């Protein structure tokens, strides 16, 4: 199996696990939505619904595959999806913290781009 296929499967599995766990604990007025787009290598987990009188519509997690790396564009998970990726065997140099400014990425243990 090539690296891109392996990463696609891993990302889909991790997002599904996270979303199912959160979805089983959320209130009926909140919905957990996954958008798993293999054609464009974009993977998004949304939360939407209502908290009392306030509309909630937000990206909890956005990952994408770009140039053989997993880019974390948004991450509001409790422990950080990078932790799960590392535990699953993804090398540090294959993870980019896209939500960090490019000049600050070198301060992390992950790839700069």
C-alpha distances in whole Angstrom, upper triangle without the diagonal:
4,7,8,7,6,10,11,11,12,15,16,16,18,20,21,22,24,26,27,28,30,31,33,35,36,39,40,40,37,34,30,28,24,23,20,19,16,17,19,17,20,20,24,26,29,32,35,39,42,43,47,48,45,42,39,36,34,30,29,26,24,20,19,16,18,17,14,16,17,20,23,25,27,27,30,29,31,28,26,23,22,23,20,18,19,19,16,15,14,17,20,19,17,19,22,25,26,29,31,33,31,34,33,30,30,32,29,26,24,23,26,24
4,6,6,6,9,10,11,12,14,16,17,19,20,22,23,25,26,27,29,31,31,33,35,36,39,40,40,37,34,30,28,24,23,19,18,14,16,17,15,18,19,22,25,28,32,35,38,41,43,46,47,44,41,38,35,32,29,28,24,22,19,17,13,15,14,10,13,14,18,20,23,25,26,29,28,30,28,25,22,21,22,20,17,18,19,16,14,13,15,18,17,14,17,19,23,23,26,28,30,28,31,30,27,27,30,27,24,21,20,23,20
4,6,5,6,9,10,10,12,14,15,16,18,20,21,22,24,26,27,28,30,32,33,34,37,38,38,35,32,28,26,22,21,17,17,14,16,16,13,16,16,20,22,26,29,32,36,39,40,44,45,42,39,35,32,30,26,25,21,19,16,14,11,12,11,7,9,11,14,17,20,22,22,26,25,27,25,22,18,17,19,17,13,15,16,13,12,10,11,14,13,10,13,16,19,20,23,24,26,24,27,27,23,24,26,23,21,18,16,19,17
4,5,5,6,9,10,10,12,14,15,16,18,20,21,22,24,26,27,28,30,32,32,35,36,36,32,29,26,23,20,18,14,13,10,12,12,9,13,13,17,20,23,27,30,33,36,38,42,42,39,36,33,30,27,23,23,19,17,13,11,8,9,9,7,8,9,13,15,18,20,21,24,23,26,24,21,18,17,19,17,14,16,18,15,14,12,13,16,15,11,13,15,18,18,21,23,25,23,27,26,23,24,26,23,22,18,17,19,16
4,5,5,6,9,10,11,12,14,16,17,18,20,21,22,24,26,26,28,31,31,34,35,35,32,28,25,22,19,17,13,13,9,12,13,10,13,14,17,20,23,27,29,33,36,38,41,42,39,36,33,30,28,24,23,20,18,15,13,10,13,13,10,12,12,15,17,20,22,22,25,24,26,25,22,18,18,20,18,15,17,18,14,14,13,15,18,18,14,16,18,21,21,24,26,28,27,30,29,26,27,29,26,24,21,20,22,20
4,6,5,6,9,10,11,12,14,15,17,18,20,21,23,25,25,27,29,30,33,34,35,31,28,25,23,19,18,15,15,12,15,16,12,15,14,18,19,23,26,29,33,36,37,41,42,39,36,33,30,27,24,23,19,18,14,13,11,14,14,11,12,11,15,17,19,21,21,24,22,24,22,20,16,16,17,15,12,14,14,11,11,10,13,16,16,12,14,17,19,20,23,25,27,26,29,28,25,26,27,24,22,19,19,22,20
4,5,5,6,8,10,10,12,14,15,16,18,20,21,22,24,26,27,28,31,32,33,29,26,22,20,17,16,13,13,11,14,14,10,12,11,15,17,20,23,27,30,33,34,38,39,36,33,30,27,24,21,19,16,14,11,10,8,11,12,9,9,8,11,13,16,17,17,20,19,21,20,17,13,13,15,12,9,12,13,10,10,8,11,13,14,10,11,13,16,17,19,21,24,23,26,25,21,23,24,21,19,16,16,18,17
4,5,5,6,9,10,11,12,14,16,16,18,20,21,22,24,26,27,30,30,30,27,24,20,18,14,13,9,9,7,10,11,8,10,9,13,15,18,21,24,28,31,33,36,37,34,31,28,25,23,19,18,15,13,10,9,8,11,13,11,11,9,12,13,16,17,17,20,19,22,21,18,14,15,17,14,12,15,16,13,14,12,15,17,17,13,13,15,17,18,20,22,25,24,28,27,23,25,27,24,22,19,19,21,19
4,6,5,6,9,10,11,12,14,15,16,18,20,21,22,25,26,29,29,30,26,23,20,18,14,14,10,12,10,13,14,11,12,11,14,15,19,22,25,28,31,33,36,38,35,32,29,26,24,20,19,16,15,13,12,12,15,17,14,14,12,15,16,18,19,19,21,19,22,21,18,15,16,17,14,12,15,15,11,13,12,16,18,19,15,16,18,20,20,22,25,28,27,30,29,26,28,29,25,24,21,21,23,22
4,5,5,6,9,10,11,12,14,15,17,18,20,21,23,24,28,29,29,26,23,19,18,14,15,12,14,12,16,16,12,13,11,14,15,18,21,24,28,31,31,35,37,34,31,28,25,23,19,18,14,14,11,12,12,15,17,14,13,11,13,14,17,17,16,19,17,19,17,15,11,12,13,10,8,11,11,8,10,10,13,15,17,13,13,16,17,19,20,23,26,25,28,27,23,25,26,22,21,18,19,21,20
4,5,5,6,8,10,11,12,14,15,17,18,20,22,22,25,26,27,23,20,16,15,11,12,9,11,10,14,14,10,10,8,10,11,15,18,21,24,27,28,32,33,31,28,24,22,19,16,14,11,10,8,9,9,13,16,13,12,9,11,11,13,14,13,16,14,17,16,13,9,11,13,10,8,12,13,10,12,11,14,15,16,13,12,14,15,16,17,20,23,23,26,25,22,24,25,21,20,17,18,20,19
4,6,5,6,9,10,10,12,14,15,16,18,20,21,24,24,25,21,18,14,13,9,9,7,10,9,13,14,11,10,8,10,10,14,17,20,23,26,27,31,32,30,27,23,21,19,16,14,12,11,10,11,12,16,18,16,15,12,14,14,15,16,15,17,15,18,18,16,12,14,16,12,12,15,15,13,15,14,18,19,20,17,16,18,18,19,20,23,26,26,29,28,25,27,28,25,24,21,21,23,22
4,6,5,6,9,10,11,12,14,15,17,19,20,23,24,25,22,19,15,14,11,13,10,13,13,17,17,14,14,11,12,12,16,18,21,24,27,28,32,33,31,28,25,23,21,18,16,13,14,13,14,15,18,21,18,17,14,16,16,18,17,16,17,15,17,17,15,12,14,14,11,11,14,13,11,14,14,18,19,21,18,17,19,20,21,22,25,28,28,31,29,26,28,29,25,24,22,23,25,24
4,5,5,6,9,10,11,12,14,16,17,18,22,23,24,20,18,14,14,11,13,11,14,15,18,18,15,14,11,11,11,14,16,20,23,25,26,30,31,29,26,23,21,19,16,13,11,12,11,13,14,18,20,18,16,13,14,13,15,15,13,14,12,14,13,11,8,11,11,8,8,12,11,10,13,13,16,17,19,16,15,17,17,18,19,22,25,26,29,26,24,26,26,22,21,19,21,23,22
4,5,5,6,8,10,11,12,14,16,16,19,20,21,17,15,11,10,8,10,9,12,13,17,16,13,12,8,8,7,11,13,16,19,22,23,27,28,25,23,19,17,15,12,10,8,9,9,12,14,18,21,19,17,13,14,12,14,13,11,12,10,13,13,12,9,12,13,10,11,15,15,13,16,15,19,19,21,18,16,17,17,17,18,21,24,25,28,26,24,26,26,23,22,20,21,23,22
4,6,5,6,8,10,10,12,14,15,18,19,20,17,14,10,10,8,10,10,13,14,18,18,16,14,10,10,9,12,13,16,19,22,23,27,28,26,24,20,19,17,15,13,11,13,13,15,17,21,24,22,20,17,18,16,17,16,15,15,13,15,16,15,12,15,16,13,14,17,17,15,18,18,21,22,24,21,19,21,21,21,22,25,28,29,32,30,27,30,30,27,26,24,25,27,26
4,6,5,6,9,10,11,13,14,18,19,21,17,15,12,12,11,14,13,17,18,21,21,18,17,13,13,11,14,15,18,20,23,23,27,29,27,25,21,20,18,16,14,13,15,15,17,19,23,25,23,21,18,19,17,19,17,15,15,12,14,14,14,11,15,14,11,13,16,15,13,17,17,21,22,24,21,20,22,21,22,22,25,29,30,32,30,28,30,30,26,25,24,25,27,27
4,6,5,6,8,10,11,12,16,18,19,15,13,10,11,10,13,14,17,18,22,21,19,17,13,12,9,11,12,15,18,20,20,24,26,24,22,18,17,15,13,10,10,13,13,17,19,22,25,23,21,17,18,15,17,14,12,11,8,10,11,11,9,13,13,10,13,16,15,14,18,18,21,21,24,21,19,20,19,20,20,22,26,28,30,28,25,28,28,24,24,22,24,26,26
4,5,5,6,8,10,10,14,15,15,12,10,6,8,8,11,12,16,18,21,21,18,16,12,10,7,9,9,12,15,17,18,22,24,21,19,16,15,13,12,10,10,12,14,17,19,23,26,25,22,19,19,16,17,15,13,12,10,12,14,14,12,16,16,14,16,19,18,18,21,21,24,24,26,23,21,22,21,21,21,24,27,29,32,29,27,30,30,27,26,25,26,28,27
4,6,5,6,9,10,13,14,16,13,11,8,10,10,14,14,18,20,23,23,21,19,15,14,11,12,12,15,16,19,19,23,25,23,21,18,18,17,15,13,14,16,17,20,22,26,29,27,25,22,22,20,21,19,16,15,13,15,16,16,15,19,18,16,18,21,19,19,22,22,26,26,29,26,24,25,24,25,24,27,31,32,35,33,31,33,33,30,29,28,29,31,30
4,6,5,7,9,13,14,16,13,12,10,12,13,16,17,21,23,26,26,23,21,17,16,12,14,13,16,17,19,19,22,25,23,22,19,18,17,16,13,14,17,18,22,24,27,30,28,26,22,23,20,21,19,16,14,12,12,14,15,14,18,17,15,17,20,18,18,22,22,26,26,29,26,24,25,24,25,24,27,30,32,35,32,30,33,32,28,28,27,29,31,31
4,5,5,6,10,12,13,10,10,8,11,12,16,17,21,23,26,26,23,21,17,14,11,11,10,12,14,15,15,19,21,19,18,15,15,14,14,11,12,16,18,21,24,27,30,29,26,23,22,19,20,17,14,12,10,11,13,14,14,18,18,16,19,21,20,20,24,24,27,27,29,27,24,25,23,24,22,25,29,31,33,31,29,32,31,28,28,27,29,30,30
4,5,5,8,9,11,8,7,6,9,11,15,17,20,23,26,25,23,21,17,15,11,11,9,11,12,14,15,18,20,19,17,14,15,14,14,12,14,17,19,22,25,28,32,30,28,24,24,21,22,19,17,15,13,15,17,18,17,21,21,19,21,24,23,23,26,26,29,29,32,29,26,27,25,26,25,28,31,33,36,34,32,35,34,31,31,30,31,33,32
4,6,8,10,12,11,10,9,13,14,18,20,23,25,29,29,26,24,20,18,15,15,13,14,15,16,16,19,22,21,20,17,18,18,18,16,17,20,22,25,28,31,35,33,31,27,27,24,25,22,20,18,15,16,18,20,19,23,22,20,23,25,24,24,27,28,31,31,34,31,29,30,28,29,28,31,34,36,39,36,35,37,36,33,33,32,34,36,35
4,7,9,12,10,11,10,14,16,20,22,25,28,31,30,28,25,22,19,16,15,12,14,14,15,14,17,20,19,19,16,17,17,18,15,17,21,23,26,29,32,36,34,32,28,28,24,25,22,19,16,14,14,17,19,19,23,22,20,23,26,24,25,28,29,32,31,34,32,29,30,28,29,27,30,33,36,38,35,34,37,35,32,33,32,34,35,35
4,7,8,6,8,8,12,15,19,21,24,27,30,29,27,24,21,18,14,13,10,11,10,11,11,13,16,16,15,13,14,15,16,14,16,20,22,26,29,32,35,34,32,28,27,24,24,21,18,16,14,15,18,19,20,24,23,22,25,27,26,27,30,30,33,32,35,32,30,30,28,28,26,29,32,35,37,35,34,37,35,33,33,32,34,35,35
4,5,6,8,10,14,17,21,23,27,30,32,31,30,27,24,20,17,15,11,11,9,9,9,11,14,14,14,12,15,16,18,16,19,22,25,29,32,35,38,37,35,31,30,27,27,23,21,18,18,18,22,23,23,27,27,26,28,31,30,30,34,34,36,36,38,36,33,33,31,31,29,32,35,37,40,37,36,40,39,36,37,36,37,38,38
4,5,7,10,13,17,20,23,26,29,32,31,30,27,24,21,17,15,12,11,9,9,10,12,14,15,14,13,15,17,19,18,21,23,26,29,32,35,39,38,36,32,32,29,28,25,23,21,20,21,25,25,25,29,29,28,30,33,32,32,36,35,38,38,40,37,35,35,33,32,30,34,37,39,42,40,39,42,41,38,39,38,39,40,40
4,7,10,13,17,20,23,26,29,31,30,30,26,23,20,17,14,10,8,5,6,7,9,11,11,10,10,12,14,17,17,20,22,26,28,32,35,38,38,36,32,31,28,26,23,22,20,20,21,25,25,25,29,30,28,31,34,33,33,36,36,38,38,40,37,34,34,32,31,29,32,35,38,40,38,37,41,40,38,39,37,39,39,38
4,7,10,13,16,20,23,26,28,27,26,23,20,16,13,10,7,6,4,6,8,11,12,11,10,8,9,11,13,13,16,19,22,25,28,31,35,34,32,28,27,24,23,20,19,16,16,18,21,22,22,25,26,25,27,30,30,29,33,32,35,34,36,33,30,30,28,27,25,29,31,34,37,35,34,37,36,34,35,33,35,35,35
4,6,10,13,16,19,22,25,24,23,20,17,14,10,8,6,5,6,9,11,14,16,14,12,10,9,11,12,12,14,17,19,22,25,28,32,31,29,26,25,22,21,19,18,16,16,18,21,21,20,24,25,23,25,28,28,27,31,30,33,32,34,31,28,28,26,26,24,28,31,33,36,34,33,36,36,33,34,32,33,34,33
4,7,10,13,16,19,22,21,20,17,14,11,7,6,5,7,9,12,14,17,18,17,14,11,10,10,10,10,11,14,16,19,22,25,29,28,26,22,22,19,18,16,15,14,13,16,18,18,17,21,22,20,21,25,24,24,27,26,29,29,30,28,25,25,23,23,22,25,28,30,33,32,30,33,33,30,31,29,30,31,30
4,7,10,13,16,18,18,17,14,11,8,6,5,6,8,11,14,16,20,21,18,15,12,10,10,10,10,11,12,14,17,20,23,26,26,24,21,20,18,17,15,15,15,15,18,20,19,17,21,22,20,21,24,25,23,26,25,28,28,29,26,24,24,23,22,21,25,28,29,33,31,29,33,33,30,30,28,29,29,28
4,6,10,12,15,15,13,11,8,6,5,6,9,11,14,18,20,23,24,22,18,15,13,12,10,10,9,10,12,13,16,19,23,22,21,17,17,16,15,14,14,15,14,18,19,17,15,18,20,18,18,22,22,21,23,22,25,25,26,23,21,21,21,20,20,23,26,27,31,29,27,30,31,28,28,26,26,27,25
4,6,10,12,11,10,8,6,5,6,8,11,13,16,20,22,26,26,23,20,17,14,13,11,12,10,9,11,11,14,17,21,20,19,16,16,15,14,14,15,16,16,20,21,19,16,19,21,19,19,23,23,21,24,22,25,25,26,22,20,20,20,19,19,23,25,26,30,29,27,30,31,28,28,25,25,26,24
4,6,9,9,8,6,5,6,9,11,15,17,20,24,26,29,30,27,24,21,18,16,13,14,12,10,10,10,12,15,18,17,17,14,15,14,15,15,16,18,17,21,21,19,16,18,20,18,17,21,21,19,21,19,22,23,23,20,19,19,19,18,19,23,25,26,30,29,26,29,30,27,27,24,24,25,22
4,6,6,6,5,6,8,11,14,17,19,22,26,28,32,32,29,26,23,19,18,15,16,14,11,10,9,11,13,16,16,16,14,14,15,15,16,18,20,20,24,24,21,18,20,22,20,19,22,24,21,22,20,23,24,23,20,19,19,20,18,20,23,25,25,29,29,26,29,31,28,28,24,23,24,21
4,5,5,7,8,11,14,17,21,23,26,30,32,35,35,33,29,26,23,21,18,19,16,13,11,9,9,12,14,14,14,13,14,16,16,18,19,22,22,25,25,22,19,20,22,20,18,21,23,20,21,19,21,22,22,18,18,19,20,19,21,24,26,26,29,29,26,29,30,28,27,24,22,24,21
4,6,8,10,13,17,19,23,24,28,31,34,37,37,34,30,28,24,23,20,21,18,15,14,11,11,12,14,15,16,15,16,18,18,20,22,24,25,28,28,25,22,23,26,23,21,24,26,23,24,21,24,25,24,20,20,20,22,20,22,25,27,26,30,30,27,30,32,30,29,26,24,25,21
4,6,9,12,15,18,21,23,26,30,32,35,35,32,29,26,22,21,18,19,16,13,11,8,8,10,12,13,14,13,13,15,15,17,19,22,23,27,26,23,20,21,24,22,20,23,25,23,23,21,22,23,22,18,18,18,19,17,19,22,23,23,27,27,24,27,29,27,27,23,21,22,18
4,7,10,14,16,20,22,26,29,31,35,35,32,28,25,22,20,16,17,14,11,8,5,5,8,11,11,11,10,10,12,13,15,17,20,20,24,23,20,17,17,20,19,16,19,21,19,20,17,19,19,19,15,15,15,16,15,17,20,22,21,25,25,22,24,26,24,24,20,19,19,16
4,7,10,13,17,19,22,26,27,31,31,28,25,22,18,16,13,14,11,7,6,5,7,9,13,13,12,10,10,10,10,12,14,17,17,21,21,18,15,16,19,18,16,20,21,19,21,18,20,20,20,16,15,14,15,13,15,18,20,20,24,24,21,24,26,23,23,20,19,19,17
4,7,10,14,16,20,23,25,29,29,26,23,19,16,14,11,11,8,6,5,6,9,12,15,15,13,10,10,10,10,11,12,14,14,18,18,15,12,14,17,15,14,18,19,17,19,17,19,19,20,16,15,15,15,14,15,18,21,21,25,24,21,24,26,23,23,20,19,20,18
4,6,10,13,16,20,21,25,25,22,19,16,13,10,7,8,6,4,6,9,12,15,18,18,16,13,12,10,10,9,10,12,12,16,17,15,12,15,18,16,16,19,21,19,21,19,22,21,22,19,17,16,15,14,14,18,21,22,25,24,22,25,26,23,24,21,21,22,20
4,7,10,14,17,18,22,22,20,17,13,11,9,6,6,5,6,9,12,15,18,22,21,19,15,14,12,12,10,10,10,10,14,16,14,12,15,17,16,16,20,20,19,22,20,23,23,24,21,18,18,17,16,16,19,22,24,27,25,24,27,27,24,25,22,23,24,23
4,6,10,13,15,18,19,16,13,10,7,6,5,6,7,9,12,15,18,21,25,24,22,19,17,15,13,11,11,11,12,15,17,16,15,18,20,19,20,23,24,23,26,24,26,26,27,24,21,21,19,18,17,20,23,25,28,27,25,29,29,26,27,25,26,26,25
4,7,10,11,15,16,13,10,7,6,6,7,7,10,12,15,18,22,24,28,28,25,22,20,17,16,13,13,11,12,15,17,17,16,20,21,20,22,25,25,25,28,26,29,28,30,27,24,23,21,21,19,22,25,28,30,29,27,31,30,28,29,27,28,29,28
4,7,9,13,13,11,8,5,4,6,9,10,13,15,18,21,25,27,31,31,28,25,23,21,19,16,16,14,15,18,21,20,20,24,25,24,25,29,29,29,31,30,33,32,33,30,27,27,24,23,21,25,27,30,33,31,30,34,33,31,32,31,32,32,31
4,7,10,10,9,6,5,7,10,12,13,16,19,22,25,28,31,34,34,32,29,27,24,22,19,19,17,18,20,23,23,23,27,28,27,29,32,32,32,35,33,36,35,37,34,31,30,28,27,25,28,31,33,36,34,34,37,37,34,36,34,35,35,34
4,6,7,6,5,6,9,11,15,15,19,21,25,28,31,34,37,37,35,31,29,26,25,21,21,18,19,21,25,25,25,29,30,29,31,34,34,34,37,36,38,37,39,37,33,32,30,29,26,29,32,35,37,35,35,39,38,36,37,36,37,37,37
4,6,5,7,7,11,13,16,16,20,22,26,29,33,35,39,39,36,32,30,27,25,22,21,18,19,20,23,24,25,28,29,29,31,34,34,34,37,36,38,37,39,37,34,33,30,29,26,29,32,35,37,35,35,38,37,35,37,36,37,37,37
4,6,8,10,14,16,19,20,23,26,30,33,36,38,42,42,39,36,34,31,29,25,24,21,22,23,27,27,29,32,33,32,35,37,37,38,41,40,42,41,43,41,37,36,33,33,30,32,35,38,40,38,38,41,40,38,40,39,41,41,41
4,7,10,13,16,19,20,24,26,30,33,36,38,42,43,40,36,34,31,29,26,25,22,24,25,29,29,30,34,34,34,36,39,39,40,43,41,43,42,43,41,38,37,34,33,30,32,34,38,40,38,38,42,41,39,41,40,41,41,41
4,6,10,12,16,17,21,23,27,29,33,35,39,39,36,33,31,27,25,22,22,19,21,22,26,26,27,30,32,31,33,36,36,37,40,38,40,38,40,38,35,33,30,29,26,29,31,34,36,34,35,38,37,36,38,36,38,37,37
4,7,10,13,15,18,20,24,26,30,32,36,36,34,30,28,25,23,20,20,18,20,22,25,25,25,29,30,30,31,34,35,35,38,36,38,37,38,36,32,31,28,27,24,27,29,32,35,33,33,37,36,34,36,35,36,35,35
4,6,10,11,15,17,20,23,27,29,33,33,30,27,25,22,19,16,16,14,16,18,22,21,22,25,26,26,27,30,31,31,34,32,34,33,34,32,29,28,25,24,21,24,26,29,32,30,30,34,33,31,33,31,32,32,31
4,7,9,12,14,18,20,24,26,29,30,28,24,22,19,17,14,15,13,16,18,21,20,20,23,25,25,26,29,30,29,32,30,32,31,32,30,26,25,23,21,19,22,24,27,30,28,28,32,31,30,31,29,30,30,29
4,6,9,11,14,17,21,23,26,27,24,21,19,16,13,10,11,10,12,15,18,17,17,20,22,21,22,25,26,26,29,27,29,27,28,26,23,21,19,18,15,19,21,24,26,25,24,28,28,26,27,26,26,26,25
4,6,7,11,13,17,19,23,23,21,17,15,12,10,7,8,8,10,14,16,14,14,16,19,18,19,22,23,23,25,23,25,24,25,22,19,18,16,14,13,16,19,21,24,23,22,25,25,23,24,22,23,23,22
4,7,10,14,17,20,23,23,20,16,15,11,10,7,6,5,7,10,12,11,11,14,16,15,16,19,20,20,23,21,23,22,23,21,18,17,15,14,13,16,19,21,24,22,21,24,24,21,22,21,22,22,22
4,7,10,14,16,20,19,16,13,11,8,8,5,5,6,7,11,12,9,8,11,14,13,13,16,18,18,20,18,20,19,20,18,15,14,12,12,11,14,18,19,22,21,19,22,22,19,20,18,19,19,19
4,7,10,13,16,16,14,10,8,6,5,5,7,9,11,14,15,12,10,12,15,14,14,17,19,18,20,17,19,18,19,16,13,12,11,10,10,13,16,18,21,20,18,21,22,19,20,17,17,18,16
4,7,10,13,13,10,7,6,5,6,7,8,12,12,16,15,12,9,10,14,13,11,15,17,16,17,14,16,15,16,13,10,10,10,9,10,14,16,17,20,19,16,19,20,18,18,15,15,16,14
4,6,10,10,8,6,5,7,7,10,12,15,16,19,19,15,12,13,16,15,13,16,18,17,17,14,16,16,15,12,10,10,11,10,12,15,17,17,20,20,17,20,21,19,19,15,14,15,13
4,7,6,6,5,6,9,10,13,15,19,19,22,21,17,14,14,17,16,13,16,18,16,16,13,14,14,13,10,10,10,12,11,14,16,18,17,21,21,17,20,22,19,19,15,13,14,12
4,6,5,7,7,10,11,15,17,21,21,24,23,19,17,16,19,19,16,18,21,19,18,15,15,15,13,10,10,10,12,11,14,16,17,15,19,19,16,18,21,19,19,15,12,13,9
4,6,8,9,13,14,18,20,24,24,27,25,22,19,18,21,21,17,18,22,20,18,15,14,15,12,9,11,11,14,13,17,18,18,16,19,20,17,18,21,19,19,15,12,12,9
4,7,9,13,15,18,20,23,23,26,24,20,17,16,19,18,14,16,18,16,15,11,12,13,10,7,9,11,14,14,18,19,20,18,21,21,17,18,21,19,18,14,12,13,10
4,6,10,12,15,16,20,20,22,20,17,14,12,15,15,12,13,16,15,13,10,10,10,8,5,6,7,10,11,14,15,17,15,18,18,14,16,18,16,14,11,9,10,8
4,6,9,12,13,16,16,19,17,14,11,9,13,12,9,11,14,13,13,9,10,10,9,6,5,6,9,9,12,14,16,15,18,18,14,16,18,15,14,11,10,11,10
4,6,9,11,14,15,18,17,13,11,10,14,14,11,13,16,16,16,12,13,11,11,8,6,5,6,6,9,11,13,12,16,15,12,15,16,14,14,10,9,10,8
4,6,7,11,12,14,14,10,8,8,12,12,11,13,16,15,16,13,14,12,13,11,7,6,5,5,7,9,12,13,16,15,12,15,16,13,14,11,11,12,11
4,7,10,12,16,15,12,11,11,15,15,14,17,19,19,20,17,18,16,16,14,11,9,7,5,5,8,11,12,16,15,13,16,17,15,16,14,13,13,12
4,7,9,12,13,10,10,11,14,15,15,17,19,19,21,18,19,17,18,16,13,11,9,8,6,10,13,15,18,16,14,18,18,16,17,15,16,16,15
4,6,9,9,6,7,9,11,12,13,15,17,17,19,17,18,17,18,17,13,12,9,10,8,11,15,17,19,17,15,19,18,15,17,15,17,17,17
4,7,9,7,9,11,13,14,15,17,18,19,22,20,21,20,22,20,17,16,13,13,11,14,17,20,22,19,18,21,20,18,19,18,20,20,21
4,6,5,7,10,10,11,13,15,16,17,19,18,20,19,21,20,16,16,14,15,14,16,20,22,24,21,19,22,21,18,19,18,20,21,22
4,6,9,11,10,11,14,15,15,17,20,19,21,20,22,21,18,18,16,18,16,18,21,23,25,22,21,23,21,18,19,19,22,23,24
4,7,8,7,8,11,12,12,14,17,16,18,16,20,19,16,16,14,17,16,17,21,22,24,20,19,21,19,16,16,16,19,21,22
4,5,6,7,9,11,12,13,15,14,16,14,17,16,12,13,11,13,12,14,17,19,21,18,16,18,17,14,14,13,16,18,19
4,5,5,6,9,10,11,13,11,13,13,15,13,10,12,10,13,13,15,18,19,22,19,16,19,18,15,14,13,15,17,17
4,5,5,6,9,10,11,9,10,9,12,10,7,9,9,12,12,13,17,17,19,17,14,16,15,12,11,9,12,14,15
4,5,5,6,9,10,10,11,10,14,13,11,13,12,15,16,16,20,20,22,19,16,18,17,13,12,11,14,17,18
4,5,5,6,9,9,11,12,15,13,11,14,14,17,17,19,22,23,25,22,19,21,20,16,15,14,16,19,20
4,5,5,7,5,8,9,12,10,8,11,12,15,16,18,21,21,23,21,17,19,19,15,13,12,14,17,17
4,5,5,5,7,7,10,10,9,12,13,16,18,18,21,21,23,20,17,18,18,14,11,10,13,16,17
4,5,7,10,11,14,13,13,16,17,20,21,22,25,25,26,24,21,21,21,17,15,14,17,20,21
4,6,9,11,14,12,12,16,17,20,21,23,26,25,27,25,22,23,23,19,16,15,17,20,21
4,6,9,11,10,11,15,17,20,22,22,25,24,26,24,21,21,22,18,15,14,15,19,19
4,7,8,7,8,11,14,16,19,19,22,21,23,21,18,18,19,16,13,11,12,15,15
4,5,5,7,11,13,16,19,19,21,19,21,19,16,16,17,13,10,9,9,13,14
4,5,5,8,10,14,16,15,18,16,18,16,12,12,13,10,7,5,7,10,12
4,6,8,11,13,16,15,17,15,16,15,12,11,13,11,8,6,5,8,9
4,7,10,12,15,15,17,15,18,17,13,14,16,13,11,7,6,10,9
4,7,9,12,12,15,13,16,14,11,12,14,11,9,6,6,9,8
4,6,9,9,11,10,13,11,8,10,12,9,10,6,5,6,6
4,5,6,9,9,11,10,7,10,11,9,10,7,8,8,8
4,5,7,8,11,10,8,12,13,12,13,10,10,9,8
4,7,9,12,10,9,13,13,12,14,12,13,11,12
4,6,8,6,6,10,10,10,13,11,11,9,11
4,5,5,6,10,11,11,14,13,12,10,11
4,5,5,8,10,11,14,12,10,7,8
4,6,7,8,11,14,13,12,8,11
4,5,6,8,11,11,11,8,11
4,5,6,8,7,7,5,8
4,5,7,7,7,6,9
4,7,8,10,9,13
4,5,8,8,12
4,7,9,12
4,7,9
4,6
4
